[in-house]
Amino acid sequence: MTVKDRQRLDDHYSRQARKQGFPARSVYKLEEIDQRFKLFKPGQRVLDLGCAPGSWSLYAAARVGERGRVVGLDLTPVKGAFPPQVKTLTADLLDNNIDLVAGEAPFDLVLSDMAPKTSGRREVDQSRSLELCRMAWLWAGQLLHPSGHFLFKIFQSQEGEEFIKSLQPYFSRINRLKPKATRSQSLEIFVLGQVFHPDPAHLSIRLQPEGG
Ligand SMILES: C[S@@+](CC[C@H](N)C(=O)[O-])C[C@H]1O[C@@H](n2cnc3c(N)ncnc32)[C@H](O)[C@@H]1O
């Protein structure tokens, strides 16, 4: 795909998001992953880390329906109207104040589309992204329902790869994904851990090679 084709595709996603009432095009990344892995079911409880401006929370709310719950958290206050099953909180995840959301647990899905402000220095950005992922996992490990799923965005790096591998004992399957709506020059990939096992000791015979 040429740079021009890519630009056209990016514009297409942005226009489509506006038309469909989503504040960010990132919704199509989640939609693609959902269509492939059937992430959501009506009535589920979802934690959406790095939720601003709100596309993923809106999408999740529609998929879990009125009986479901979506709790979104971001550094930036989220504006705009959300259905009643959505609650948004303004906080820095790195402050590690898990009590903010613990009362809403357990969650069937923990999502993190968090991204650091990019500095333009590749190694700095990779390490900040990894820091956010580690904290998201620290929360997910405590807040996920057994058999729940953890989806997070990470800027690829050697250390990031080691982190992803360290999660393998806790999930039946781990997939690395690059949805079509991801800008081609982006370092980001998504990682989906499916079927959480809080106690990995029971899992050793069920580990599978990674796919993606
Ligand atoms: C790509 S945007 C998320 C877009 C969102 N998924 C949507 O569809 O609207 C990444 C978000 O991560 C948030 N973020 C970055 N660092 C954070 C932190 N330490 N705590 C909470 N949110 C953070 C940013 O404020 C930003 O809104």
The ligand as an SDF file (V2000), in Angstrom:
LIG
                    3D

 27 29  0  0  0  0  0  0  0  0999 V2000
   -5.5010    6.3640   21.9920 C   0  0  0  0  0  0  0  0  0  0  0  0
   -6.2400    7.2120   23.3240 S   0  0  0  0  0  0  0  0  0  0  0  0
   -7.5820    6.1570   23.7370 C   0  0  0  0  0  0  0  0  0  0  0  0
   -8.7310    6.2410   22.7670 C   0  0  0  0  0  0  0  0  0  0  0  0
   -9.9780    5.5340   23.2790 C   0  0  0  0  0  0  0  0  0  0  0  0
   -9.7870    4.0890   23.3190 N   0  0  0  0  0  0  0  0  0  0  0  0
  -11.1680    5.8260   22.4080 C   0  0  0  0  0  0  0  0  0  0  0  0
  -11.5360    4.9530   21.6200 O   0  0  0  0  0  0  0  0  0  0  0  0
  -11.7430    6.9230   22.5130 O   0  0  0  0  0  0  0  0  0  0  0  0
   -5.1200    6.9040   24.6350 C   0  0  0  0  0  0  0  0  0  0  0  0
   -5.5370    7.4670   25.9630 C   0  0  0  0  0  0  0  0  0  0  0  0
   -4.6670    6.9750   26.9860 O   0  0  0  0  0  0  0  0  0  0  0  0
   -4.7310    7.9240   28.0270 C   0  0  0  0  0  0  0  0  0  0  0  0
   -3.6510    7.7320   29.0010 N   0  0  0  0  0  0  0  0  0  0  0  0
   -2.3170    7.8070   28.7900 C   0  0  0  0  0  0  0  0  0  0  0  0
   -1.6390    7.6560   29.9480 N   0  0  0  0  0  0  0  0  0  0  0  0
   -2.5700    7.4420   30.9210 C   0  0  0  0  0  0  0  0  0  0  0  0
   -2.5020    7.2410   32.3190 C   0  0  0  0  0  0  0  0  0  0  0  0
   -1.3240    7.2160   32.9580 N   0  0  0  0  0  0  0  0  0  0  0  0
   -3.6480    7.0700   33.0260 N   0  0  0  0  0  0  0  0  0  0  0  0
   -4.8380    7.1160   32.3770 C   0  0  0  0  0  0  0  0  0  0  0  0
   -4.9780    7.3260   31.0500 N   0  0  0  0  0  0  0  0  0  0  0  0
   -3.8550    7.4840   30.3150 C   0  0  0  0  0  0  0  0  0  0  0  0
   -4.6010    9.2490   27.2670 C   0  0  0  0  0  0  0  0  0  0  0  0
   -5.0270   10.3340   28.0650 O   0  0  0  0  0  0  0  0  0  0  0  0
   -5.4710    8.9960   26.0430 C   0  0  0  0  0  0  0  0  0  0  0  0
   -6.7620    9.5280   26.2040 O   0  0  0  0  0  0  0  0  0  0  0  0
  1  2  1  0
  2  3  1  0
  2 10  1  0
  3  4  1  0
  4  5  1  0
  5  6  1  0
  5  7  1  0
  7  8  2  0
  7  9  1  0
 10 11  1  0
 11 12  1  0
 11 26  1  0
 12 13  1  0
 13 14  1  0
 13 24  1  0
 14 15  1  0
 14 23  1  0
 15 16  2  0
 16 17  1  0
 17 18  1  0
 17 23  2  0
 18 19  1  0
 18 20  2  0
 20 21  1  0
 21 22  2  0
 22 23  1  0
 24 25  1  0
 24 26  1  0
 26 27  1  0
M  CHG  2   2   1   9  -1
M  END
$$$$
